[in-house]
Every structure is written in C-alpha cells, then in structure tokens.
Amino acid sequence: MRISEAQKLIKEIYGERDRKRGIVKTALHLGEELGELFHALRTNNVDNLREEFADVLAWLLSLSDLISVDLEDAFITRYGEGCPKCRSIPCKCPEV
C-alpha cells in the first residue's frame, strides 16, 4: 500500500471524527500514541510494537490529512533524492 492509499483509507475510516476533533486534539492523540510506542520499545514487547507503530502512522496520517498535507508527496520531496542535507544514499553527513 502506498502512503497516499493509507492516508485515503484513514480519511475514509476516521475523517469525519478527525474534523470534529480538530487539529490540536488529533495532534495530542498522536503524542499519546508516541508515548505508547516508547513504552513498547522500553519493554521490548514485539506484538505491542507492531500495534503501536501502526497506531502512530494512523494518527500521523490523520493529522496530515486535517492540515491538507499529502504525506506521500512531502516524503518524496524531502527524501526522494536521499539525505536532505548531503543528497547521498546512504547519508554521508558527519555523525554527531
């Protein structure tokens, strides 16, 4: 599934609720899901990790749709030619 297809699917499933909830509350839900993902990483719960990664992606897609950002286009524009800074694949920027 392409990112644009996933964004469309999430919009079909949750778009009406997302619009009612609004941008700020949707962003807060994304933050909560990130917290749950971090907890799953700390506990190394593989089954939970899969769910939390999917939830983070779903909320990110919802938020990007609410503010009319085509996430697939944004990603390709930013990373399509490699690292945004050095334009290399793999990145050749100095490690920090």
Buried (B, 14 or more C-beta within 10 A) or exposed (E): EEBEEBBBEBBEEBBEEBBEBEEEEBBEBBEEBBEBBEEBEEEEEEEBBEBBBEBBBBBBBBBBBBEEEBBBEEEEEEEEEEEEEEEEEEEEEEEE
